């Protein structure tokens, strides 16, 4: 998977400590197709999380990153 942080205009996926549980809940409510395994977040593995969500929702890295940042 290509790292989106090097793309021009890309917003890096940064998840503040202690916020993922709430964001995960909101994402599941918005997109029922997302599974627990799709939304599994491990600190330092943001790119893998991004890739799983991109694949499930058929969205670009930038679109998924912006979606998560807006939550």
PyMOL Python script that loads the backbone (N, CA, C, O; Angstrom):
from pymol import cmd

cmd.read_pdbstr("""\
ATOM      1  N   UNK A   1       0.845  -1.187   0.000  1.00  0.00           N
ATOM      2  CA  UNK A   1       0.000   0.000   0.000  1.00  0.00           C
ATOM      3  C   UNK A   1       0.879   1.234   0.000  1.00  0.00           C
ATOM      4  O   UNK A   1       1.905   1.285   0.677  1.00  0.00           O
ATOM      5  N   UNK A   2       0.473   2.199  -0.747  1.00  0.00           N
ATOM      6  CA  UNK A   2       1.199   3.461  -0.838  1.00  0.00           C
ATOM      7  C   UNK A   2       0.977   4.278   0.432  1.00  0.00           C
ATOM      8  O   UNK A   2      -0.138   4.330   0.952  1.00  0.00           O
ATOM      9  N   UNK A   3       2.031   4.914   0.929  1.00  0.00           N
ATOM     10  CA  UNK A   3       1.893   5.770   2.101  1.00  0.00           C
ATOM     11  C   UNK A   3       1.346   7.110   1.664  1.00  0.00           C
ATOM     12  O   UNK A   3       1.915   7.780   0.802  1.00  0.00           O
ATOM     13  N   UNK A   4       0.234   7.493   2.269  1.00  0.00           N
ATOM     14  CA  UNK A   4      -0.442   8.712   1.847  1.00  0.00           C
ATOM     15  C   UNK A   4       0.210   9.963   2.406  1.00  0.00           C
ATOM     16  O   UNK A   4      -0.041  11.058   1.903  1.00  0.00           O
ATOM     17  N   UNK A   5       1.040   9.830   3.434  1.00  0.00           N
ATOM     18  CA  UNK A   5       1.629  11.007   4.059  1.00  0.00           C
ATOM     19  C   UNK A   5       2.589  11.738   3.126  1.00  0.00           C
ATOM     20  O   UNK A   5       2.889  12.910   3.351  1.00  0.00           O
ATOM     21  N   UNK A   6       3.077  11.064   2.077  1.00  0.00           N
ATOM     22  CA  UNK A   6       3.995  11.695   1.141  1.00  0.00           C
ATOM     23  C   UNK A   6       3.285  12.337  -0.045  1.00  0.00           C
ATOM     24  O   UNK A   6       3.908  13.058  -0.825  1.00  0.00           O
ATOM     25  N   UNK A   7       1.997  12.084  -0.184  1.00  0.00           N
ATOM     26  CA  UNK A   7       1.257  12.634  -1.309  1.00  0.00           C
ATOM     27  C   UNK A   7       1.004  14.121  -1.097  1.00  0.00           C
ATOM     28  O   UNK A   7       0.719  14.546   0.022  1.00  0.00           O
ATOM     29  N   UNK A   8       1.105  14.915  -2.162  1.00  0.00           N
ATOM     30  CA  UNK A   8       0.850  16.348  -2.021  1.00  0.00           C
ATOM     31  C   UNK A   8      -0.582  16.599  -1.567  1.00  0.00           C
ATOM     32  O   UNK A   8      -1.524  16.033  -2.121  1.00  0.00           O
ATOM     33  N   UNK A   9      -0.740  17.438  -0.568  1.00  0.00           N
ATOM     34  CA  UNK A   9      -2.060  17.782  -0.083  1.00  0.00           C
ATOM     35  C   UNK A   9      -2.705  16.744   0.800  1.00  0.00           C
ATOM     36  O   UNK A   9      -3.827  16.944   1.266  1.00  0.00           O
ATOM     37  N   UNK A  10      -2.020  15.629   1.046  1.00  0.00           N
ATOM     38  CA  UNK A  10      -2.591  14.568   1.867  1.00  0.00           C
ATOM     39  C   UNK A  10      -2.575  14.970   3.338  1.00  0.00           C
ATOM     40  O   UNK A  10      -1.641  15.611   3.819  1.00  0.00           O
ATOM     41  N   UNK A  11      -3.620  14.580   4.024  1.00  0.00           N
ATOM     42  CA  UNK A  11      -3.712  14.828   5.460  1.00  0.00           C
ATOM     43  C   UNK A  11      -3.340  13.524   6.146  1.00  0.00           C
ATOM     44  O   UNK A  11      -3.976  12.501   5.892  1.00  0.00           O
ATOM     45  N   UNK A  12      -2.329  13.529   7.008  1.00  0.00           N
ATOM     46  CA  UNK A  12      -1.939  12.273   7.653  1.00  0.00           C
ATOM     47  C   UNK A  12      -3.024  11.798   8.616  1.00  0.00           C
ATOM     48  O   UNK A  12      -3.714  12.601   9.244  1.00  0.00           O
ATOM     49  N   UNK A  13      -3.158  10.483   8.718  1.00  0.00           N
ATOM     50  CA  UNK A  13      -4.119   9.921   9.660  1.00  0.00           C
ATOM     51  C   UNK A  13      -3.485   9.914  11.038  1.00  0.00           C
ATOM     52  O   UNK A  13      -2.538   9.171  11.296  1.00  0.00           O
ATOM     53  N   UNK A  14      -4.015  10.746  11.918  1.00  0.00           N
ATOM     54  CA  UNK A  14      -3.546  10.839  13.295  1.00  0.00           C
ATOM     55  C   UNK A  14      -4.745  10.631  14.192  1.00  0.00           C
ATOM     56  O   UNK A  14      -5.764  11.308  14.054  1.00  0.00           O
ATOM     57  N   UNK A  15      -4.618   9.685  15.118  1.00  0.00           N
ATOM     58  CA  UNK A  15      -5.708   9.401  16.038  1.00  0.00           C
ATOM     59  C   UNK A  15      -5.228   9.725  17.445  1.00  0.00           C
ATOM     60  O   UNK A  15      -4.286   9.113  17.951  1.00  0.00           O
ATOM     61  N   UNK A  16      -5.884  10.691  18.068  1.00  0.00           N
ATOM     62  CA  UNK A  16      -5.493  11.117  19.413  1.00  0.00           C
ATOM     63  C   UNK A  16      -5.749   9.980  20.397  1.00  0.00           C
ATOM     64  O   UNK A  16      -6.743   9.264  20.276  1.00  0.00           O
ATOM     65  N   UNK A  17      -4.860   9.815  21.363  1.00  0.00           N
ATOM     66  CA  UNK A  17      -5.039   8.760  22.361  1.00  0.00           C
ATOM     67  C   UNK A  17      -6.405   8.869  23.052  1.00  0.00           C
ATOM     68  O   UNK A  17      -6.837   9.956  23.434  1.00  0.00           O
ATOM     69  N   UNK A  18      -7.066   7.733  23.200  1.00  0.00           N
ATOM     70  CA  UNK A  18      -8.338   7.690  23.896  1.00  0.00           C
ATOM     71  C   UNK A  18      -9.552   8.083  23.083  1.00  0.00           C
ATOM     72  O   UNK A  18     -10.658   8.125  23.622  1.00  0.00           O
ATOM     73  N   UNK A  19      -9.380   8.378  21.779  1.00  0.00           N
ATOM     74  CA  UNK A  19     -10.516   8.829  20.968  1.00  0.00           C
ATOM     75  C   UNK A  19     -11.032   7.776  20.002  1.00  0.00           C
ATOM     76  O   UNK A  19     -12.122   7.936  19.454  1.00  0.00           O
ATOM     77  N   UNK A  20     -10.283   6.708  19.779  1.00  0.00           N
ATOM     78  CA  UNK A  20     -10.662   5.758  18.740  1.00  0.00           C
ATOM     79  C   UNK A  20     -11.975   5.040  19.050  1.00  0.00           C
ATOM     80  O   UNK A  20     -12.750   4.777  18.130  1.00  0.00           O
ATOM     81  N   UNK A  21     -12.245   4.721  20.291  1.00  0.00           N
ATOM     82  CA  UNK A  21     -13.484   4.030  20.636  1.00  0.00           C
ATOM     83  C   UNK A  21     -14.710   4.793  20.165  1.00  0.00           C
ATOM     84  O   UNK A  21     -15.635   4.202  19.607  1.00  0.00           O
ATOM     85  N   UNK A  22     -14.723   6.092  20.386  1.00  0.00           N
ATOM     86  CA  UNK A  22     -15.850   6.928  19.975  1.00  0.00           C
ATOM     87  C   UNK A  22     -15.905   7.045  18.447  1.00  0.00           C
ATOM     88  O   UNK A  22     -16.978   6.949  17.852  1.00  0.00           O
ATOM     89  N   UNK A  23     -14.755   7.252  17.826  1.00  0.00           N
ATOM     90  CA  UNK A  23     -14.718   7.361  16.363  1.00  0.00           C
ATOM     91  C   UNK A  23     -15.173   6.057  15.721  1.00  0.00           C
ATOM     92  O   UNK A  23     -15.908   6.073  14.734  1.00  0.00           O
ATOM     93  N   UNK A  24     -14.739   4.927  16.277  1.00  0.00           N
ATOM     94  CA  UNK A  24     -15.129   3.615  15.771  1.00  0.00           C
ATOM     95  C   UNK A  24     -16.651   3.453  15.857  1.00  0.00           C
ATOM     96  O   UNK A  24     -17.280   2.988  14.906  1.00  0.00           O
ATOM     97  N   UNK A  25     -17.234   3.830  16.979  1.00  0.00           N
ATOM     98  CA  UNK A  25     -18.681   3.760  17.165  1.00  0.00           C
ATOM     99  C   UNK A  25     -19.402   4.586  16.099  1.00  0.00           C
ATOM    100  O   UNK A  25     -20.362   4.112  15.491  1.00  0.00           O
ATOM    101  N   UNK A  26     -18.947   5.808  15.874  1.00  0.00           N
ATOM    102  CA  UNK A  26     -19.570   6.681  14.878  1.00  0.00           C
ATOM    103  C   UNK A  26     -19.424   6.117  13.468  1.00  0.00           C
ATOM    104  O   UNK A  26     -20.370   6.159  12.682  1.00  0.00           O
ATOM    105  N   UNK A  27     -18.247   5.592  13.148  1.00  0.00           N
ATOM    106  CA  UNK A  27     -18.026   5.005  11.825  1.00  0.00           C
ATOM    107  C   UNK A  27     -18.944   3.813  11.592  1.00  0.00           C
ATOM    108  O   UNK A  27     -19.502   3.665  10.505  1.00  0.00           O
ATOM    109  N   UNK A  28     -19.107   2.954  12.613  1.00  0.00           N
ATOM    110  CA  UNK A  28     -19.986   1.790  12.476  1.00  0.00           C
ATOM    111  C   UNK A  28     -21.429   2.228  12.271  1.00  0.00           C
ATOM    112  O   UNK A  28     -22.162   1.587  11.518  1.00  0.00           O
ATOM    113  N   UNK A  29     -21.852   3.307  12.926  1.00  0.00           N
ATOM    114  CA  UNK A  29     -23.213   3.808  12.741  1.00  0.00           C
ATOM    115  C   UNK A  29     -23.407   4.383  11.345  1.00  0.00           C
ATOM    116  O   UNK A  29     -24.488   4.258  10.769  1.00  0.00           O
ATOM    117  N   UNK A  30     -22.377   5.009  10.800  1.00  0.00           N
ATOM    118  CA  UNK A  30     -22.462   5.611   9.473  1.00  0.00           C
ATOM    119  C   UNK A  30     -22.335   4.575   8.353  1.00  0.00           C
ATOM    120  O   UNK A  30     -22.964   4.702   7.302  1.00  0.00           O
ATOM    121  N   UNK A  31     -21.513   3.547   8.594  1.00  0.00           N
ATOM    122  CA  UNK A  31     -21.198   2.547   7.563  1.00  0.00           C
ATOM    123  C   UNK A  31     -21.298   1.158   8.181  1.00  0.00           C
ATOM    124  O   UNK A  31     -20.321   0.632   8.714  1.00  0.00           O
ATOM    125  N   UNK A  32     -22.477   0.577   8.104  1.00  0.00           N
ATOM    126  CA  UNK A  32     -22.734  -0.730   8.714  1.00  0.00           C
ATOM    127  C   UNK A  32     -21.871  -1.838   8.110  1.00  0.00           C
ATOM    128  O   UNK A  32     -21.712  -2.892   8.726  1.00  0.00           O
ATOM    129  N   UNK A  33     -21.319  -1.624   6.931  1.00  0.00           N
ATOM    130  CA  UNK A  33     -20.490  -2.650   6.290  1.00  0.00           C
ATOM    131  C   UNK A  33     -19.124  -2.809   6.961  1.00  0.00           C
ATOM    132  O   UNK A  33     -18.425  -3.790   6.705  1.00  0.00           O
ATOM    133  N   UNK A  34     -18.736  -1.861   7.814  1.00  0.00           N
ATOM    134  CA  UNK A  34     -17.446  -1.948   8.498  1.00  0.00           C
ATOM    135  C   UNK A  34     -17.535  -2.946   9.648  1.00  0.00           C
ATOM    136  O   UNK A  34     -18.447  -2.880  10.473  1.00  0.00           O
ATOM    137  N   UNK A  35     -16.582  -3.867   9.692  1.00  0.00           N
ATOM    138  CA  UNK A  35     -16.558  -4.875  10.750  1.00  0.00           C
ATOM    139  C   UNK A  35     -15.575  -4.463  11.844  1.00  0.00           C
ATOM    140  O   UNK A  35     -14.809  -3.512  11.686  1.00  0.00           O
ATOM    141  N   UNK A  36     -15.612  -5.195  12.952  1.00  0.00           N
ATOM    142  CA  UNK A  36     -14.656  -4.935  14.028  1.00  0.00           C
ATOM    143  C   UNK A  36     -13.227  -5.125  13.539  1.00  0.00           C
ATOM    144  O   UNK A  36     -12.333  -4.375  13.931  1.00  0.00           O
ATOM    145  N   UNK A  37     -13.002  -6.125  12.685  1.00  0.00           N
ATOM    146  CA  UNK A  37     -11.642  -6.337  12.184  1.00  0.00           C
ATOM    147  C   UNK A  37     -11.205  -5.213  11.239  1.00  0.00           C
ATOM    148  O   UNK A  37     -10.023  -4.872  11.184  1.00  0.00           O
ATOM    149  N   UNK A  38     -12.157  -4.637  10.498  1.00  0.00           N
ATOM    150  CA  UNK A  38     -11.838  -3.490   9.636  1.00  0.00           C
ATOM    151  C   UNK A  38     -11.379  -2.310  10.481  1.00  0.00           C
ATOM    152  O   UNK A  38     -10.502  -1.547  10.074  1.00  0.00           O
ATOM    153  N   UNK A  39     -11.977  -2.164  11.664  1.00  0.00           N
ATOM    154  CA  UNK A  39     -11.739  -0.991  12.506  1.00  0.00           C
ATOM    155  C   UNK A  39     -10.748  -1.247  13.634  1.00  0.00           C
ATOM    156  O   UNK A  39     -10.629  -0.436  14.554  1.00  0.00           O
ATOM    157  N   UNK A  40     -10.038  -2.366  13.569  1.00  0.00           N
ATOM    158  CA  UNK A  40      -9.034  -2.666  14.587  1.00  0.00           C
ATOM    159  C   UNK A  40      -7.886  -1.664  14.467  1.00  0.00           C
ATOM    160  O   UNK A  40      -7.241  -1.563  13.424  1.00  0.00           O
ATOM    161  N   UNK A  41      -7.644  -0.932  15.543  1.00  0.00           N
ATOM    162  CA  UNK A  41      -6.602   0.099  15.541  1.00  0.00           C
ATOM    163  C   UNK A  41      -5.492  -0.287  16.502  1.00  0.00           C
ATOM    164  O   UNK A  41      -5.732  -0.559  17.679  1.00  0.00           O
ATOM    165  N   UNK A  42      -4.283  -0.305  15.985  1.00  0.00           N
ATOM    166  CA  UNK A  42      -3.089  -0.543  16.777  1.00  0.00           C
ATOM    167  C   UNK A  42      -2.204   0.679  16.596  1.00  0.00           C
ATOM    168  O   UNK A  42      -1.922   1.089  15.470  1.00  0.00           O
ATOM    169  N   UNK A  43      -1.766   1.263  17.711  1.00  0.00           N
ATOM    170  CA  UNK A  43      -0.920   2.458  17.652  1.00  0.00           C
ATOM    171  C   UNK A  43       0.300   2.162  16.775  1.00  0.00           C
ATOM    172  O   UNK A  43       0.974   1.146  16.951  1.00  0.00           O
ATOM    173  N   UNK A  44       0.567   3.051  15.845  1.00  0.00           N
ATOM    174  CA  UNK A  44       1.700   2.901  14.932  1.00  0.00           C
ATOM    175  C   UNK A  44       1.338   2.191  13.639  1.00  0.00           C
ATOM    176  O   UNK A  44       2.158   2.129  12.723  1.00  0.00           O
ATOM    177  N   UNK A  45       0.126   1.652  13.543  1.00  0.00           N
ATOM    178  CA  UNK A  45      -0.307   0.945  12.341  1.00  0.00           C
ATOM    179  C   UNK A  45      -1.494   1.645  11.681  1.00  0.00           C
ATOM    180  O   UNK A  45      -2.433   1.005  11.208  1.00  0.00           O
ATOM    181  N   UNK A  46      -1.426   2.963  11.663  1.00  0.00           N
ATOM    182  CA  UNK A  46      -2.500   3.759  11.092  1.00  0.00           C
ATOM    183  C   UNK A  46      -2.701   3.475   9.607  1.00  0.00           C
ATOM    184  O   UNK A  46      -3.832   3.491   9.121  1.00  0.00           O
ATOM    185  N   UNK A  47      -1.613   3.216   8.883  1.00  0.00           N
ATOM    186  CA  UNK A  47      -1.701   2.958   7.444  1.00  0.00           C
ATOM    187  C   UNK A  47      -2.495   1.684   7.165  1.00  0.00           C
ATOM    188  O   UNK A  47      -3.248   1.626   6.193  1.00  0.00           O
ATOM    189  N   UNK A  48      -2.334   0.668   8.004  1.00  0.00           N
ATOM    190  CA  UNK A  48      -3.080  -0.577   7.819  1.00  0.00           C
ATOM    191  C   UNK A  48      -4.570  -0.338   8.067  1.00  0.00           C
ATOM    192  O   UNK A  48      -5.412  -0.832   7.317  1.00  0.00           O
ATOM    193  N   UNK A  49      -4.894   0.416   9.113  1.00  0.00           N
ATOM    194  CA  UNK A  49      -6.278   0.767   9.404  1.00  0.00           C
ATOM    195  C   UNK A  49      -6.870   1.530   8.226  1.00  0.00           C
ATOM    196  O   UNK A  49      -7.975   1.228   7.775  1.00  0.00           O
ATOM    197  N   UNK A  50      -6.144   2.503   7.741  1.00  0.00           N
ATOM    198  CA  UNK A  50      -6.581   3.302   6.606  1.00  0.00           C
ATOM    199  C   UNK A  50      -6.854   2.413   5.393  1.00  0.00           C
ATOM    200  O   UNK A  50      -7.872   2.572   4.719  1.00  0.00           O
ATOM    201  N   UNK A  51      -5.957   1.492   5.119  1.00  0.00           N
ATOM    202  CA  UNK A  51      -6.108   0.588   3.978  1.00  0.00           C
ATOM    203  C   UNK A  51      -7.345  -0.287   4.080  1.00  0.00           C
ATOM    204  O   UNK A  51      -8.045  -0.494   3.090  1.00  0.00           O
ATOM    205  N   UNK A  52      -7.617  -0.803   5.276  1.00  0.00           N
ATOM    206  CA  UNK A  52      -8.797  -1.651   5.457  1.00  0.00           C
ATOM    207  C   UNK A  52     -10.092  -0.860   5.238  1.00  0.00           C
ATOM    208  O   UNK A  52     -11.022  -1.346   4.594  1.00  0.00           O
ATOM    209  N   UNK A  53     -10.142   0.348   5.775  1.00  0.00           N
ATOM    210  CA  UNK A  53     -11.348   1.173   5.618  1.00  0.00           C
ATOM    211  C   UNK A  53     -11.505   1.598   4.159  1.00  0.00           C
ATOM    212  O   UNK A  53     -12.615   1.597   3.626  1.00  0.00           O
ATOM    213  N   UNK A  54     -10.402   1.960   3.518  1.00  0.00           N
ATOM    214  CA  UNK A  54     -10.447   2.331   2.099  1.00  0.00           C
ATOM    215  C   UNK A  54     -11.026   1.194   1.264  1.00  0.00           C
ATOM    216  O   UNK A  54     -11.890   1.413   0.415  1.00  0.00           O
ATOM    217  N   UNK A  55     -10.543  -0.022   1.512  1.00  0.00           N
ATOM    218  CA  UNK A  55     -10.987  -1.178   0.739  1.00  0.00           C
ATOM    219  C   UNK A  55     -12.468  -1.462   0.972  1.00  0.00           C
ATOM    220  O   UNK A  55     -13.201  -1.744   0.024  1.00  0.00           O
ATOM    221  N   UNK A  56     -12.909  -1.392   2.213  1.00  0.00           N
ATOM    222  CA  UNK A  56     -14.297  -1.720   2.544  1.00  0.00           C
ATOM    223  C   UNK A  56     -15.270  -0.680   1.987  1.00  0.00           C
ATOM    224  O   UNK A  56     -16.341  -1.033   1.491  1.00  0.00           O
ATOM    225  N   UNK A  57     -14.900   0.602   2.068  1.00  0.00           N
ATOM    226  CA  UNK A  57     -15.804   1.675   1.642  1.00  0.00           C
ATOM    227  C   UNK A  57     -15.570   2.130   0.208  1.00  0.00           C
ATOM    228  O   UNK A  57     -16.332   2.935  -0.328  1.00  0.00           O
ATOM    229  N   UNK A  58     -14.506   1.608  -0.413  1.00  0.00           N
ATOM    230  CA  UNK A  58     -14.158   1.999  -1.774  1.00  0.00           C
ATOM    231  C   UNK A  58     -13.960   3.516  -1.881  1.00  0.00           C
ATOM    232  O   UNK A  58     -14.495   4.169  -2.778  1.00  0.00           O
ATOM    233  N   UNK A  59     -13.184   4.051  -0.951  1.00  0.00           N
ATOM    234  CA  UNK A  59     -12.878   5.477  -0.924  1.00  0.00           C
ATOM    235  C   UNK A  59     -11.376   5.681  -1.008  1.00  0.00           C
ATOM    236  O   UNK A  59     -10.606   4.756  -0.750  1.00  0.00           O
ATOM    237  N   UNK A  60     -10.956   6.882  -1.367  1.00  0.00           N
ATOM    238  CA  UNK A  60      -9.537   7.215  -1.419  1.00  0.00           C
ATOM    239  C   UNK A  60      -8.995   7.402   0.001  1.00  0.00           C
ATOM    240  O   UNK A  60      -9.755   7.577   0.954  1.00  0.00           O
ATOM    241  N   UNK A  61      -7.693   7.361   0.116  1.00  0.00           N
ATOM    242  CA  UNK A  61      -7.049   7.572   1.416  1.00  0.00           C
ATOM    243  C   UNK A  61      -7.408   8.942   1.974  1.00  0.00           C
ATOM    244  O   UNK A  61      -7.669   9.079   3.169  1.00  0.00           O
ATOM    245  N   UNK A  62      -7.421   9.952   1.118  1.00  0.00           N
ATOM    246  CA  UNK A  62      -7.741  11.301   1.569  1.00  0.00           C
ATOM    247  C   UNK A  62      -9.181  11.380   2.057  1.00  0.00           C
ATOM    248  O   UNK A  62      -9.453  12.030   3.066  1.00  0.00           O
ATOM    249  N   UNK A  63     -10.103  10.732   1.360  1.00  0.00           N
ATOM    250  CA  UNK A  63     -11.513  10.766   1.763  1.00  0.00           C
ATOM    251  C   UNK A  63     -11.707  10.084   3.116  1.00  0.00           C
ATOM    252  O   UNK A  63     -12.449  10.588   3.958  1.00  0.00           O
ATOM    253  N   UNK A  64     -11.050   8.945   3.335  1.00  0.00           N
ATOM    254  CA  UNK A  64     -11.175   8.233   4.600  1.00  0.00           C
ATOM    255  C   UNK A  64     -10.537   9.048   5.722  1.00  0.00           C
ATOM    256  O   UNK A  64     -11.100   9.150   6.811  1.00  0.00           O
ATOM    257  N   UNK A  65      -9.382   9.620   5.464  1.00  0.00           N
ATOM    258  CA  UNK A  65      -8.701  10.420   6.482  1.00  0.00           C
ATOM    259  C   UNK A  65      -9.558  11.619   6.885  1.00  0.00           C
ATOM    260  O   UNK A  65      -9.686  11.918   8.072  1.00  0.00           O
ATOM    261  N   UNK A  66     -10.138  12.297   5.915  1.00  0.00           N
ATOM    262  CA  UNK A  66     -10.988  13.438   6.219  1.00  0.00           C
ATOM    263  C   UNK A  66     -12.236  12.999   6.974  1.00  0.00           C
ATOM    264  O   UNK A  66     -12.680  13.699   7.883  1.00  0.00           O
ATOM    265  N   UNK A  67     -12.800  11.872   6.620  1.00  0.00           N
ATOM    266  CA  UNK A  67     -13.965  11.342   7.328  1.00  0.00           C
ATOM    267  C   UNK A  67     -13.635  11.114   8.792  1.00  0.00           C
ATOM    268  O   UNK A  67     -14.403  11.507   9.671  1.00  0.00           O
ATOM    269  N   UNK A  68     -12.505  10.488   9.060  1.00  0.00           N
ATOM    270  CA  UNK A  68     -12.107  10.204  10.445  1.00  0.00           C
ATOM    271  C   UNK A  68     -11.808  11.494  11.207  1.00  0.00           C
ATOM    272  O   UNK A  68     -12.169  11.624  12.376  1.00  0.00           O
ATOM    273  N   UNK A  69     -11.154  12.439  10.552  1.00  0.00           N
ATOM    274  CA  UNK A  69     -10.831  13.718  11.207  1.00  0.00           C
ATOM    275  C   UNK A  69     -12.095  14.513  11.566  1.00  0.00           C
ATOM    276  O   UNK A  69     -12.112  15.243  12.558  1.00  0.00           O
ATOM    277  N   UNK A  70     -13.148  14.368  10.757  1.00  0.00           N
ATOM    278  CA  UNK A  70     -14.391  15.100  11.021  1.00  0.00           C
ATOM    279  C   UNK A  70     -15.208  14.529  12.173  1.00  0.00           C
ATOM    280  O   UNK A  70     -16.098  15.197  12.700  1.00  0.00           O
ATOM    281  N   UNK A  71     -14.910  13.306  12.559  1.00  0.00           N
ATOM    282  CA  UNK A  71     -15.688  12.668  13.632  1.00  0.00           C
ATOM    283  C   UNK A  71     -15.354  13.265  14.989  1.00  0.00           C
ATOM    284  O   UNK A  71     -15.915  12.848  16.002  1.00  0.00           O
TER     285      UNK A  71
END
""", "prot")
cmd.dss("prot")
cmd.show_as("cartoon", "prot")
cmd.util.cbc("prot")
cmd.orient("prot")
